[in-house]
Each structure stands twice: as structure tokens, then as C-alpha cells.
């Protein structure tokens, strides 16, 4: 009998040793190691190793795979403990993963809330330790969570004040009661620039930060403000949307959250203050330029504008402005920034300056000191006539936007011409 027990025990031990996974290492390339360490739900569709480890520690791997709603509820119920920091990041990433699988915008919004609480704790309002790679990932989760959590059925991003549902409560959003404006114009049809990629531009300039990088269509002002009217009616302007949450750490535990939607002109405001921290705003000027030029009537104007003497691609009334040439702003007028006026050549249009405009606006030192204007004209007209229109436009716009002459930057204006545009530029400084 004793011998029989010894044989059974030996078999059990042999089976246990045989079933155990062999532990060791294998040599891999540096690229594979880096990809494994930095993988996350946004880059590869799967939660990062840190979030998966957190599920392992709490024995929630199987539950998250089969009942993700309940697993996330269990994680949420543990908020307020010593592991709050790690738990918030795991909740943000796992909520986003669940939202993507189930197409449930409630969990997109939850991911944004968790990420915000991870980045900006209630006790000091400061961003988490900057050396932690999860900080950048949490900002991306917040940005994407805002986009997907506020996306309407038609695909546009809905920035209207309202109350939204969360898996664990509600989020009441407030906003500017007067609506969002850009250079005197109302804005509509907000789209997420993260939905697009660039074709045609050789460089893409992107500033990572907090907030959703958006583009919006401008609505002509009813008052006919001159400076605002210089923005092309087909323009799609870059803005950054930021949702400021009130005491998210405390509010997460009672399920009653409040926040405010803030919209910033990406060409004017580069950062936002959160608590005691100044955090850069996310924006992508290159994508905004490419999105503006997508299907722009300016592409068909080059040859047509040479053949016809009074063609305006934006179909504006000849009674309101000269059709032989018009000055347009790339954005609203910025006091204190030196205008750089680009004048295209024969059988051309302002689209030919797209690469240069992208490189200039992609440099923060240049973009913060200069504003880009473009002269659009029918290049088949006589040079003296077009040069007259250029001078008239420059004089008129300076008088309209700065009637008291308080902006010295306007007296430092730079005019850049190409081909026939060079002749027009020369004639702005030649007295007849």
C-alpha cells in the first residue's frame, strides 16, 4: 500500500513538473522590445501590458474577456484606495477598448473621464509624473474619448451643452451660451482631424497635447464685418476642443460629474491652464490646411481665372467687392502679427502656396509672429489693372481692421510674389 502511494505521488509530481511552463529568455531585436513595451489599445487594438498586468493581479482577466461590463464595474468600485493611480489608467484604457468593441459611446466618455482624473488629480491638479509613458497615452485616451464620446450619428462632433450618460452615472456639460465663434463668425460642422490623413503635403506638423484637434466650417456673419468677411466662405478652420471636468476624482465615486466645453483657436492659443499646470493643446495645422483645400474651388480657378476676367470661385456678389482681385485671410485678423501677403502667378491660384504656408504655420516661432494673407486675382487681366486692385485691397483692409492705426505690425507688411505676382508686388512700391 505504501509503495502504491509513493508511485501515485511520483506520478503527480511528474505531471506537475511536465505541465509547468519553462521560464527563460530569448534574444529579440530592439524594435520588437520597444513595440512590446509601448503597445496600447490606441496603437494595436489591445490594452497595454500595464493594464493587462492590473487585470492579472485582480484575477479579472477572464471576467473582462467574458463580462467586460461587470469587470469594469468591479474596477470602478475599488476607486479611492492606495492603488488609485494605477486603477484610473487601467479603467481609462480598458473602458476605451470595451467602447471600441461594443461601439458604446458611454464607455468612450468614461475613458476620457478616467484619463482626466489620472492626469489631473483633485489634490493638486497637476499632471502625473512626466516620465511615466502612461501620461502621453492617457492624454491620447482623453482626446479620443472626447471625440468618440461626443460624436453624433452624422459623424460630426456635437459640442452643444447637454447631459450625457456614463456607465456609472451622468456627465452634465456646460458651454458658451453665445456659441463658439471664430473671427466674428459662428462655427458649425465640427469634424475630428484624427479621422483623416494627409495627401499632397510633404510635411505634417502636429503639436501633441490635451484636447481634441478639430476643424469647423465658418458661417458668414450677418453684420457683414469686414475682417471676418475676408475669410473664404469655404474655409474649414482649426480649433481645439477641451472638456474641463470639475473635481473628477471625487465625482467619480458619486457618479455625478460636471464639466465645461471650451473651444480654442489653434492659431491663437497654444496651451490651457489646469490647476497649477500649463498644458499644451493638441492641434494639427497641416491637417487643417489639407482639409480646407480638399475639394476647394480654388483648384479649378487657375486656368479658368486666366481665361475669364471677372471670375470669383466663391461666387460672391460683384456689388459687394471687386471681382478683378480680392484679398483673403488664412484666419482671423490677429493684432500684433505681421501680415505676409502671397500673390500667385499666371494661370495659378493661392493653392500653389500651400506647401510654403504649411511649413510657415508649422513653425511656432513664425506662426506666433506672422499672419498669412492671400491675393486672388484673374491672371488674364492687364497687369496695371490687377496691381491697382492689389493696392486698393491692401489699403482698404488696413483701414478697416485698424482705423486708428494702433497696430504697428501692419506697417511691417511683407508681400511675396511669384511670376506675374512678382510684377504685381513690384508695382505696390512703384509710383506712376
C-alpha positions in Angstrom: 0.0 0.0 0.0 2.8 2.4 0.9 4.6 1.6 -2.3 1.4 2.3 -4.3 1.0 5.8 -2.6 4.6 6.5 -3.4 4.0 5.7 -7.1 0.9 7.9 -7.3 2.8 10.8 -5.6 5.6 10.4 -8.1 3.2 10.5 -11.0 1.5 13.7 -9.7 4.9 15.4 -9.2 6.0 14.3 -12.7 2.8 15.7 -14.2 3.1 18.9 -12.3 6.7 19.4 -13.5 5.7 18.5 -17.0 2.8 20.9 -17.2 4.7 23.9 -15.8 5.8 26.5 -18.4 9.6 26.7 -18.9 10.9 30.1 -17.8 13.8 31.8 -19.6 14.6 34.4 -22.1 15.2 34.6 -25.9 17.1 37.2 -27.8 15.0 39.6 -29.9 15.6 42.9 -31.7 15.4 46.3 -30.1 12.4 47.2 -32.3 10.3 44.3 -31.1 11.1 45.1 -27.5 10.2 48.7 -27.9 6.9 47.8 -29.7 6.0 45.4 -26.9 6.7 47.9 -24.1 4.8 50.7 -25.8 1.9 48.8 -27.2 -1.5 50.1 -26.2 -5.2 50.0 -27.2 -4.8 53.0 -29.5 -1.8 51.7 -31.4 -2.6 48.0 -31.6 -6.2 47.5 -30.5 -5.2 45.7 -27.3 -4.7 47.0 -23.8 -1.1 47.9 -22.8 0.9 45.4 -20.7 0.4 47.7 -17.7 -3.4 47.4 -17.9 -3.3 43.6 -18.6 -1.0 43.2 -15.6 -3.5 45.0 -13.5 -6.3 42.6 -14.6 -4.0 39.7 -13.7 -3.3 41.0 -10.2 -7.0 41.3 -9.5 -7.9 38.0 -11.2 -10.2 39.8 -13.7 -8.7 38.6 -17.0 -11.4 36.0 -17.7 -14.2 38.2 -16.4 -13.1 41.1 -18.6 -13.0 38.8 -21.6 -16.5 37.4 -21.0 -18.3 40.1 -19.0 -16.4 43.3 -19.6 -19.2 45.5 -18.2 -19.1 43.7 -14.8 -15.3 43.6 -14.7 -15.1 47.4 -15.3 -17.8 47.9 -12.6 -15.6 45.9 -10.2 -12.6 48.1 -11.0 -14.7 51.2 -10.6 -15.9 50.1 -7.2 -12.4 49.9 -5.9 -11.6 53.6 -6.6 -10.4 55.5 -3.6 -7.7 53.0 -2.5 -4.0 53.2 -2.4 -3.8 51.9 -6.0 -5.9 54.8 -7.3 -3.4 56.0 -9.8 -2.8 52.6 -11.5 -6.5 51.8 -11.3 -7.5 55.0 -13.1 -5.2 54.4 -16.0 -6.4 50.8 -16.3 -10.0 51.9 -16.2 -9.3 54.5 -18.9 -7.7 52.1 -21.3 -10.0 49.1 -20.7 -13.1 51.3 -21.0 -11.8 52.6 -24.3 -11.1 49.0 -25.5 -14.6 48.0 -24.5 -16.2 51.0 -26.2 -14.4 50.2 -29.4 -15.6 46.6 -29.4 -19.2 47.4 -28.5 -19.4 50.8 -30.2 -20.7 52.2 -26.9 -20.1 56.0 -26.6 -20.8 55.8 -22.8 -17.6 54.0 -22.3 -15.7 56.4 -24.6 -16.8 59.2 -22.3 -15.9 57.1 -19.3 -12.4 56.6 -20.8 -12.0 60.3 -21.1 -13.1 60.9 -17.5 -10.8 58.3 -16.1 -7.9 59.6 -18.1 -8.6 63.2 -17.0 -8.7 62.0 -13.3 -5.4 60.1 -13.9 -3.7 63.2 -15.4 -5.1 65.9 -13.0 -5.7 64.5 -9.5 -8.0 66.5 -7.3 -5.4 67.1 -4.6 -3.1 69.3 -6.6 -4.4 69.5 -10.1 -1.0 68.6 -11.6 -0.3 66.4 -14.5 1.0 62.9 -13.4 4.8 62.3 -13.4 6.0 63.3 -16.9 8.5 60.4 -17.1 5.7 57.9 -16.9 4.9 56.8 -20.5 1.2 56.4 -19.5 0.9 60.2 -19.3 1.1 60.6 -23.1 -1.1 57.5 -23.5 -3.7 59.0 -21.1 -3.8 62.3 -23.0 -4.4 60.4 -26.2 -7.2 58.3 -24.5 -8.7 61.5 -23.2 -8.6 63.2 -26.6 -10.0 60.2 -28.5 -12.6 59.6 -25.7 -13.8 63.2 -26.2 -14.1 62.8 -29.9 -15.9 59.5 -29.9 -18.0 60.3 -26.8 -19.3 63.5 -28.4 -19.7 62.2 -31.9 -23.2 62.5 -33.4 -24.9 60.0 -35.7 -24.0 62.1 -38.7 -20.3 61.9 -37.8 -19.9 65.5 -36.7 -18.7 66.3 -33.2 -21.5 67.7 -31.1 -20.3 70.4 -28.8 -23.7 71.5 -27.5 -24.3 71.7 -23.7 -26.3 68.8 -22.5 -26.4 65.8 -20.1 -24.7 62.6 -21.1 -24.9 59.1 -19.7 -21.9 57.2 -18.3 -21.7 53.5 -17.2 -21.6 54.7 -13.6 -23.6 58.0 -13.7 -24.1 61.1 -15.7 -21.9 63.9 -17.1 -23.5 67.4 -17.3 -21.7 69.5 -19.9 -22.0 73.3 -20.0 -20.7 75.6 -22.7 -20.5 79.1 -24.0 -24.2 80.3 -24.1 -23.4 82.6 -27.0 -22.0 79.7 -29.1 -18.5 79.3 -30.4 -17.1 82.0 -32.8 -14.0 82.4 -34.9 -13.0 85.8 -36.2 -16.6 87.1 -35.9 -18.2 84.0 -37.5 -20.2 81.3 -35.9 -18.9 77.7 -36.4 -20.7 74.6 -37.4 -20.0 71.0 -38.6 -17.1 70.1 -36.3 -15.1 67.2 -37.5 -12.2 65.3 -35.9 -8.9 65.7 -37.7 -7.9 62.3 -36.3 -10.3 60.8 -38.8 -8.2 61.9 -41.7 -4.7 61.5 -43.2 -2.9 64.0 -45.4 -2.4 63.6 -49.1 -0.2 66.0 -51.0 1.7 68.0 -48.3 5.3 66.9 -48.0 5.4 67.7 -44.2 2.9 67.2 -41.4 3.3 69.4 -38.3 1.5 68.2 -35.2 1.7 69.5 -31.7 0.8 66.8 -29.1 -1.1 67.9 -26.1 -4.5 67.9 -24.4 -7.8 68.4 -26.3 -9.4 67.2 -29.5 -8.0 68.7 -32.7 -11.0 69.6 -34.8 -11.8 71.6 -37.9 -15.0 73.5 -38.4 -16.9 75.4 -41.1 -17.4 79.1 -40.7 -20.7 80.8 -41.1 -20.7 84.3 -42.7 -21.7 87.0 -40.1 -25.0 88.7 -40.5 -23.4 92.0 -39.6 -21.1 91.9 -42.6 -17.9 92.6 -40.5 -15.2 93.3 -43.0 -12.3 91.5 -41.3 -14.4 88.4 -40.8 -15.6 88.6 -44.4 -12.0 88.2 -45.6 -12.0 84.5 -44.5 -13.1 82.5 -47.6 -16.7 81.1 -47.2 -15.4 77.6 -47.9 -12.8 77.8 -45.2 -12.5 75.0 -42.6 -10.7 76.4 -39.6 -8.5 74.6 -37.0 -9.8 74.6 -33.4 -9.1 72.5 -30.3 -11.9 71.3 -28.0 -11.2 70.8 -24.3 -13.7 69.5 -21.7 -12.7 70.7 -18.3 -14.0 68.4 -15.5 -14.9 69.6 -12.0 -13.2 67.5 -9.3 -13.3 64.3 -11.3 -11.7 62.2 -8.6 -14.4 62.9 -6.0 -17.2 63.0 -8.6 -16.2 59.6 -10.0 -17.2 58.0 -6.7 -20.7 59.5 -6.5 -21.3 59.3 -10.3 -22.5 62.9 -10.7 -19.9 64.7 -12.9 -20.0 68.2 -14.3 -17.8 69.8 -17.0 -17.4 72.7 -19.4 -16.7 72.5 -23.1 -14.0 75.0 -24.1 -13.1 75.8 -27.7 -9.8 77.4 -28.6 -8.4 78.9 -31.9 -5.4 76.7 -32.5 -3.6 79.6 -34.2 -4.1 81.9 -31.2 -4.0 79.8 -28.1 -1.3 77.1 -27.7 -2.0 76.0 -24.1 -4.6 75.7 -21.4 -4.2 76.1 -17.6 -5.4 73.2 -15.5 -5.0 73.8 -11.8 -1.4 75.0 -11.4 -0.3 73.5 -14.6 0.0 74.9 -18.1 -0.7 72.1 -20.6 -0.1 72.4 -24.4 -3.2 72.0 -26.6 -3.4 69.3 -29.3 -3.5 70.7 -32.8 -2.5 69.8 -36.3 -2.2 72.8 -38.6 -1.1 70.6 -41.5 -4.3 68.5 -41.4 -6.3 71.7 -41.2 -4.7 73.1 -44.3 -5.2 69.9 -46.2 -8.9 69.6 -45.1 -9.5 73.2 -46.2 -8.1 72.6 -49.6 -10.0 69.3 -50.0 -12.5 69.9 -52.9 -11.7 73.6 -52.8 -13.0 75.6 -55.8 -9.5 77.2 -56.0 -8.1 74.1 -57.7 -10.3 74.8 -60.8 -9.7 78.5 -60.7 -6.1 78.5 -62.1 -6.9 78.1 -65.8 -10.5 79.4 -65.5 -9.3 82.6 -63.8 -6.8 83.2 -66.6 -9.5 82.8 -69.3 -12.1 84.9 -67.6 -11.6 88.5 -66.3 -14.3 88.6 -63.6 -14.5 85.0 -62.3 -14.8 84.5 -58.5 -14.5 80.9 -57.3 -16.5 81.7 -54.2 -19.5 83.1 -56.1 -19.6 86.4 -54.2 -21.7 89.3 -55.4 -19.8 91.7 -57.6 -21.8 94.5 -55.9 -20.1 93.8 -52.6 -16.5 93.7 -53.8 -14.2 94.0 -56.8 -14.2 90.8 -58.9 -10.8 91.6 -60.5 -8.9 90.7 -57.3 -9.6 90.1 -53.7 -7.5 89.7 -50.5 -8.3 86.7 -48.3 -7.1 85.8 -44.8 -6.0 82.4 -43.8 -7.5 83.0 -40.4 -9.0 85.9 -38.5 -7.0 89.2 -38.1 -4.5 88.9 -35.2 -3.5 92.2 -33.7 0.3 92.5 -33.4 1.2 89.9 -36.1 2.9 91.0 -39.3 0.9 90.2 -42.4 2.7 88.2 -45.1 0.7 88.6 -48.4 1.2 85.9 -51.1 0.5 86.8 -54.7 0.2 83.9 -57.1 1.3 83.9 -60.7 -0.3 83.4 -64.2 -2.8 80.6 -64.5 -2.4 79.9 -60.9 -4.2 80.3 -57.5 -3.4 80.6 -53.8 -3.2 76.7 -53.7 0.3 77.0 -55.1 1.4 78.5 -51.8 0.1 75.5 -49.8 3.5 73.9 -49.1 5.0 77.1 -48.0 2.1 78.1 -45.8 2.2 74.7 -44.2 5.9 75.0 -43.4 5.5 78.5 -42.0 2.5 77.7 -39.8 4.2 74.5 -38.7 6.9 76.6 -37.0 5.5 78.1 -33.7 8.1 80.9 -33.7 6.8 82.1 -37.1 3.2 81.3 -36.6 3.1 83.3 -33.4 4.5 86.4 -35.1 3.0 86.4 -38.6 -0.4 86.1 -40.2 -0.9 84.8 -43.8 -3.0 86.7 -46.4 -3.5 85.7 -50.0 -4.4 87.8 -53.0 -6.7 86.1 -55.5 -7.0 87.6 -59.0 -7.9 86.7 -62.6 -4.4 86.4 -64.1 -5.6 87.1 -67.7 -6.4 90.7 -66.8 -3.9 93.6 -67.6 -1.1 93.8 -65.0 -1.7 97.5 -64.3 -5.4 96.9 -63.6 -4.6 93.9 -61.2 -1.9 95.9 -59.4 -4.4 98.6 -58.8 -6.8 96.1 -57.2 -4.0 94.7 -55.1 -3.1 98.2 -53.8 -6.8 99.0 -53.2 -7.3 95.8 -51.3 -4.2 96.3 -49.1 -5.2 100.0 -48.3 -8.8 99.0 -47.7 -8.2 96.1 -45.3 -5.7 98.1 -43.2 -8.2 100.9 -42.9 -11.0 98.6 -41.9 -9.2 96.4 -39.4 -7.1 99.2 -37.8 -8.9 102.5 -38.4 -6.9 104.2 -35.5 -3.5 103.0 -36.7 -2.8 101.2 -33.3 -1.2 98.1 -34.8 2.4 98.8 -35.9 2.7 95.3 -37.3 0.5 96.3 -40.2 3.3 98.8 -41.2 5.8 95.9 -41.5 3.7 94.0 -44.1 5.6 91.6 -46.3 4.4 90.9 -49.9 5.7 87.8 -51.7 5.0 87.3 -55.4 5.7 84.6 -57.9 5.8 85.1 -61.7 3.1 87.6 -62.6 2.6 88.0 -58.9 6.2 89.3 -58.7 5.3 92.1 -61.2 2.2 93.0 -59.1 4.3 93.0 -55.9 6.9 95.3 -57.5 4.1 97.8 -58.6 2.9 98.2 -55.0 6.2 100.1 -54.4 6.4 101.9 -57.8 4.9 105.4 -58.2 3.4 106.1 -61.6 
